[in-house]
Amino acid sequence: MTGAPAMPVKGVIFDLDGTLANTPDAITAILQRILIDREVHVSAATVRSLVGRPLEQSIAHLLGLSPGDPEVGSAARDYHKLFREFVEGNVDTLAYPEVGPGLARLRDGGLRLAVATSKPRRAAERILRLMGLAAEFGAVAGDDTVPEGKPHPGMALYVAGRLGLGPAECVVVGDGVADIAMGVAAGMQTIGVSYGVATAAELIDAGADRIADTFGELVALIGAETERTP
């Protein structure tokens, strides 16, 4: 971990893919397959860098098309089918190690938890149910919940409001630059996790206050700050 010490928090806003769900490799592979089917060849590193961003925007960018192009919609439908098959076939390993017990520990410690993801809200809720984690969260927001997605602060502010908390009482946790930028823009504390898509250096450059290398380390870090709460 690195970064300056933070004030105690009452709520934690998590990203989903690459933070709670071990899905970046699958997302990258599925997107590459869709591109290859359309005779477009892009490196895995380039594709992976887009994980966590709105799907249609990412596909349009990779195909060099406008988001409204019919081919983008076709590719998105193919992606959803393949990703659904992946999720249903890997239920037991969807969550990163320590996520289940870690979330329970945070909630038992009095923290209010939420998810803010670039996935559609219903898709996010379905994955959380499959992972057995849905009951841990008081609010879930997707890219279709607010007018503007990450890195705009709207999604973070929305779920904070649903939790009954102000920005200064929340910390945003994510593996992507857009997650950290969202938290900074919302006036919230931020913790980057280095086991997902972005590197620790990229997360720090985006404004992350601290870095955790494992979910267990993240929980310990947040727990230590929570104990200071009056």
Secondary structure per residue as TSV (DSSP state, phi and psi in degrees):
chain	resnum	aa	ss	phi	psi
A	1	M	-	360.0	150.9
A	2	T	-	-148.6	166.8
A	3	G	S	111.7	172.9
A	4	A	-	-78.7	152.4
A	5	P	-	-64.2	151.3
A	6	A	-	-117.1	164.0
A	7	M	-	-72.9	157.0
A	8	P	-	-59.8	152.0
A	9	V	-	-123.6	160.7
A	10	K	S	-116.6	-15.1
A	11	G	E	-140.6	147.0
A	12	V	E	-124.8	126.0
A	13	I	E	-108.8	113.3
A	14	F	E	-100.4	141.5
A	15	D	-	-72.0	166.2
A	16	L	S	-103.9	-72.7
A	17	D	B	-66.9	125.2
A	18	G	T	85.6	-5.3
A	19	T	T	-119.8	-53.3
A	20	L	T	-101.5	-41.4
A	21	A	B	-102.4	130.5
A	22	N	-	-83.7	70.3
A	23	T	-	-118.5	-9.4
A	24	P	H	-56.8	-39.4
A	25	D	H	-63.4	-43.3
A	26	A	H	-66.4	-43.6
A	27	I	H	-59.8	-44.1
A	28	T	H	-61.3	-46.8
A	29	A	H	-64.4	-41.1
A	30	I	H	-66.3	-44.1
A	31	L	H	-62.5	-41.1
A	32	Q	H	-63.2	-39.3
A	33	R	H	-62.3	-42.8
A	34	I	H	-63.7	-40.2
A	35	L	H	-65.9	-45.0
A	36	I	H	-61.6	-39.0
A	37	D	H	-59.8	-23.0
A	38	R	T	-106.2	16.6
A	39	E	T	60.1	36.6
A	40	V	-	-116.6	125.3
A	41	H	-	-115.7	116.4
A	42	V	-	-131.1	142.9
A	43	S	-	-64.7	152.9
A	44	A	H	-60.5	-36.2
A	45	A	H	-63.6	-40.6
A	46	T	H	-66.2	-43.9
A	47	V	H	-64.5	-44.9
A	48	R	H	-62.2	-32.0
A	49	S	T	-65.1	-17.0
A	50	L	T	-95.5	-5.1
A	51	V	T	-61.0	134.0
A	52	G	T	98.0	-5.4
A	53	R	S	-101.6	161.4
A	54	P	-	-52.6	133.1
A	55	L	H	-59.1	-52.7
A	56	E	H	-61.4	-37.9
A	57	Q	H	-64.1	-41.8
A	58	S	H	-65.5	-44.8
A	59	I	H	-63.6	-43.6
A	60	A	H	-59.7	-43.4
A	61	H	H	-61.9	-46.0
A	62	L	H	-68.5	-33.0
A	63	L	H	-87.1	-10.2
A	64	G	T	70.8	33.8
A	65	L	-	-121.6	167.8
A	66	S	-	-78.1	151.1
A	67	P	T	-57.0	-26.9
A	68	G	T	-86.8	1.2
A	69	D	-	-66.3	136.6
A	70	P	H	-55.9	-31.6
A	71	E	H	-67.1	-31.1
A	72	V	H	-65.8	-43.1
A	73	G	H	-62.9	-40.5
A	74	S	H	-63.6	-44.5
A	75	A	H	-63.9	-38.6
A	76	A	H	-64.3	-40.1
A	77	R	H	-64.1	-41.3
A	78	D	H	-62.1	-42.3
A	79	Y	H	-60.4	-48.4
A	80	H	H	-59.2	-40.0
A	81	K	H	-63.1	-48.1
A	82	L	H	-68.7	-38.8
A	83	F	H	-68.5	-38.4
A	84	R	H	-60.9	-41.2
A	85	E	H	-63.1	-40.9
A	86	F	H	-62.7	-48.0
A	87	V	H	-60.9	-47.3
A	88	E	H	-66.5	-25.8
A	89	G	H	-90.9	-4.0
A	90	N	-	-135.7	35.8
A	91	V	G	-56.2	-41.7
A	92	D	G	-71.6	-17.0
A	93	T	G	-120.0	14.0
A	94	L	S	-66.2	-41.8
A	95	A	B	-83.2	142.8
A	96	Y	-	-63.4	153.4
A	97	P	T	-54.0	140.7
A	98	E	T	80.2	-5.3
A	99	V	H	-65.3	-50.2
A	100	G	H	-57.6	-58.6
A	101	P	H	-60.9	-35.6
A	102	G	H	-65.4	-43.6
A	103	L	H	-64.0	-41.5
A	104	A	H	-61.7	-39.6
A	105	R	H	-63.6	-43.6
A	106	L	H	-63.1	-45.3
A	107	R	H	-67.6	-39.2
A	108	D	H	-64.9	-24.5
A	109	G	T	-82.2	3.2
A	110	G	T	98.0	1.7
A	111	L	-	-79.6	146.9
A	112	R	E	-98.7	133.0
A	113	L	E	-117.0	145.8
A	114	A	E	-145.0	163.7
A	115	V	E	-122.8	134.9
A	116	A	E	-129.6	112.5
A	117	T	-	-133.8	155.6
A	118	S	S	-79.6	-5.4
A	119	K	S	-71.8	157.9
A	120	P	-	-59.2	146.7
A	121	R	H	-58.3	-45.0
A	122	R	H	-64.5	-36.4
A	123	A	H	-65.6	-40.4
A	124	A	H	-64.5	-43.9
A	125	E	H	-63.1	-36.3
A	126	R	H	-65.3	-43.9
A	127	I	H	-63.9	-40.7
A	128	L	H	-62.5	-39.0
A	129	R	H	-64.3	-44.3
A	130	L	H	-62.8	-33.2
A	131	M	T	-81.0	-6.5
A	132	G	T	74.5	26.6
A	133	L	-	-115.3	-2.9
A	134	A	G	-57.3	-36.1
A	135	A	G	-69.9	-13.7
A	136	E	G	-77.3	-16.0
A	137	F	-	-111.8	133.0
A	138	G	S	-86.2	-12.4
A	139	A	E	-158.2	143.1
A	140	V	E	-134.6	129.8
A	141	A	E	-127.4	142.3
A	142	G	-	-118.8	-178.8
A	143	D	T	-63.8	-20.9
A	144	D	T	-93.3	4.5
A	145	T	T	-86.2	-32.1
A	146	V	S	-124.9	160.2
A	147	P	S	-61.5	-36.1
A	148	E	S	-128.0	133.8
A	149	G	-	-86.5	-170.9
A	150	K	T	-58.4	143.7
A	151	P	T	-88.9	10.0
A	152	H	S	-59.9	144.0
A	153	P	T	-75.2	-7.6
A	154	G	H	-54.3	-42.9
A	155	M	H	-66.4	-42.1
A	156	A	H	-64.8	-41.9
A	157	L	H	-67.4	-35.1
A	158	Y	H	-62.9	-51.0
A	159	V	H	-70.5	-32.3
A	160	A	H	-60.4	-42.8
A	161	G	H	-62.6	-39.5
A	162	R	H	-65.2	-28.2
A	163	L	H	-84.0	-8.8
A	164	G	T	77.8	29.5
A	165	L	-	-123.5	154.4
A	166	G	-	-90.6	164.9
A	167	P	G	-54.5	-41.5
A	168	A	G	-67.4	-14.2
A	169	E	G	-94.2	0.8
A	170	C	E	-118.4	153.3
A	171	V	E	-125.5	135.4
A	172	V	E	-96.1	131.7
A	173	V	E	-118.6	126.4
A	174	G	E	-161.6	164.8
A	175	D	S	-102.7	-1.7
A	176	G	S	-115.5	154.3
A	177	V	H	-58.5	-38.9
A	178	A	H	-65.3	-33.0
A	179	D	H	-62.4	-47.8
A	180	I	H	-65.8	-42.9
A	181	A	H	-61.7	-38.1
A	182	M	H	-61.3	-47.6
A	183	G	H	-62.6	-42.3
A	184	V	H	-62.6	-45.3
A	185	A	H	-63.9	-29.0
A	186	A	T	-83.9	-4.5
A	187	G	T	76.7	28.3
A	188	M	-	-108.4	160.0
A	189	Q	E	-70.4	157.7
A	190	T	E	-138.0	141.4
A	191	I	E	-129.6	124.0
A	192	G	E	-93.2	141.4
A	193	V	E	-107.4	130.3
A	194	S	T	-89.0	1.3
A	195	Y	T	-94.2	3.2
A	196	G	S	-100.8	-116.4
A	197	V	S	-94.6	-53.5
A	198	A	S	-83.8	154.1
A	199	T	-	-79.8	164.0
A	200	A	H	-58.3	-41.4
A	201	A	H	-63.0	-41.3
A	202	E	H	-64.9	-39.4
A	203	L	H	-67.6	-39.9
A	204	I	H	-65.5	-42.5
A	205	D	H	-60.8	-31.0
A	206	A	H	-77.0	-12.5
A	207	G	T	116.5	10.5
A	208	A	-	-60.9	132.2
A	209	D	S	-72.0	-36.4
A	210	R	E	-146.1	164.1
A	211	I	E	-127.0	136.1
A	212	A	E	-119.2	136.5
A	213	D	S	-92.8	-15.3
A	214	T	S	-141.6	163.7
A	215	F	H	-68.2	-35.9
A	216	G	H	-61.8	-39.4
A	217	E	H	-66.0	-38.4
A	218	L	H	-61.1	-46.7
A	219	V	H	-62.8	-41.9
A	220	A	H	-63.6	-40.3
A	221	L	H	-63.3	-48.4
A	222	I	H	-66.4	-39.6
A	223	G	H	-62.1	-38.2
A	224	A	H	-65.2	-39.4
A	225	E	H	-70.4	-37.2
A	226	T	H	-63.9	-34.8
A	227	E	T	-63.3	-18.4
A	228	R	T	-83.9	-11.6
A	229	T	-	-63.0	130.2
A	230	P	-	-60.8	360.0
